[in-house]
Amino acid sequence: MMANESGFRRSHCCPTSFRAVEQGADKYIEGYFATFTGTYELWPGATESIDPHAFDGTLQGDIRALIDHETRLVLGRTKTGTLTLRVDEQGLWGSIHVNTEDSDAMNLYTRVQRGDVDQCSFGFDILDEKTECREDGSVHWTLLKVKLYEVSCVTFPAYENTSVTARKNDLAGMKKRALDEWKARMKGRLQNHGTQTIDPR
């Protein structure tokens, strides 16, 4: 399935841990912005996970590190070398070189150091994904390929309303297509055999 049909950027939340690192006069915030082993719940019965190749080819872009997805609170940027990103077997790892002259960055660094802020999220567009509708009625999406725009240190690793709405729209669209396909099949059978059937709704 090729996406993003919703027309807006989505976010994915990862309850992974950061740490504050001090190397001489330099300070860093380091940790995983995404992991490949976790399954993340959007709402009861709907989950999402990340394929280990989802970030292939996207880390060459100009990616920002933000605080709580706020575009005015930039912590680092790959273009300037103040944000370093790499993928390993565990997930997407990042290191932010903290600007000690930026009060917002230093406030965050202190909160990470104390353990008050230790989780993350990232903003992206979906380029390819897999959908699994299970027998128990639940649905699971696997992100196969994404366009990454930003990574964020967040206070609460919650999915944004836009992301949940997008997924619910995806699910509604899937159900509508399945119903339309069923109706088309039944119509064909009626035309070919003259039999009657009942609408499943």
Sequence and secondary structure as in RCSB ss.txt:
>XXXX:A:sequence
MMANESGFRRSHCCPTSFRAVEQGADKYIEGYFATFTGTYELWPGATESIDPHAFDGTLQGDIRALIDHETRLVL
GRTKTGTLTLRVDEQGLWGSIHVNTEDSDAMNLYTRVQRGDVDQCSFGFDILDEKTECREDGSVHWTLLKVKLYE
VSCVTFPAYENTSVTARKNDLAGMKKRALDEWKARMKGRLQNHGTQTIDPR
>XXXX:A:secstr
    TTSS EEEEE   EEEEEETTEEEEEEEEEESS  EEEETTEEEEE TTTTTTTTTS  EEEETTEEEEEE
EEGGGTSEEEEE SSEEEEEEE  TT HHHHHHHHHHHHTS  EEEEEEEEEEEEEEE TTS EEEEEEEEEEEE
EEEESS    HHHHHHHHHHHHHHHHHHHHHHHHHHHHHHHHH        
